[in-house]
């Protein structure tokens, strides 16, 4: 996923910087999913914390799935609290 992560990150940044497009919550969700699949869990969680939207359950579930894949059970337990709050 490393090459795709770099491409995705550049497209995400370029949307606003080069094309003055406003990223939607779905764009953020895709970026969080991409970061999570690539094992960049810290960056994914930071993006959730800093996005200009309230994250919906699917955003947290994406990160929770990445925690499972990458064996970060402590972070997964913390993330699951957010999912339960929204459900």
N, C-alpha and C positions, 0 to 999 in steps of 0.2 A: 504493500500500500504506500510505500514511501514516495515513489514518484508521483502517484496520483494525489497524495496528500499535498505535495508541493504545488502541483497544478491547481488543485481545488482551493488552496489557500490564496494563491495568486488571483484566481478568478473572483473569489469572494472579496478580496481587497480592491481589485480593479473595478468591480461594479460601482463602488462609491467614488473612488479616486479618479478613475478615467472616464466614467460614463455618467456620473452623478445620479446613479440609480439608488434608490433606497432599498436596502435589504429587508425582506419580510421575515416574519417568524419562521417560515418554512425554509428560507435560505439559511438561517441560523441553525435550524434543526438538521439540515443536511450537513453543514459544516461540523456540527457536534458529533454526528454519526460518523463522519469521515475521520475525525480526530480520534474518536473512541476505537474504531476498527484498527487504526494504526497504532494504538497503544498510547496515545498522547492524552492520558486521562486527566492530568493536571491542567493542560491547556483547554480541554473540553469543559471541565468544570469551571474554569476561570471565564470561558466564553459565556457559559450559562449565567454566571454571576454578573457579568457586565453587559449582557444584551439588553436592548432598550424595551424589552417585552417581558411580561410575566411568562415563564416557561410553562407549557402545558404538560400533561402527564407523559405524552409521547416523547418529549425531549428528555425527561428524566429516565424514561424506560430505555431509551437508546443508550444512555450512559450506563445505566444499570446492567444492560446486556454486555456492554464492553467490559465492565468490571468483572463479570462472570468469565468472559472469554480470557481475560488477562490475569485472572486469579487474585484480584484485589478485593477480597471479601470485606475488609474493614471499610473501604470506601463504599462498597456496595451496600453495606448495612446503613451507612449514613444517607446514601442516595435514596434508598427504599423509604426512608422517613418522609422525604419530599413527595414520593409517589402516593403514599398513604394519606398525606395531607390533602392532596388534590382529588383523590377518589371518593 
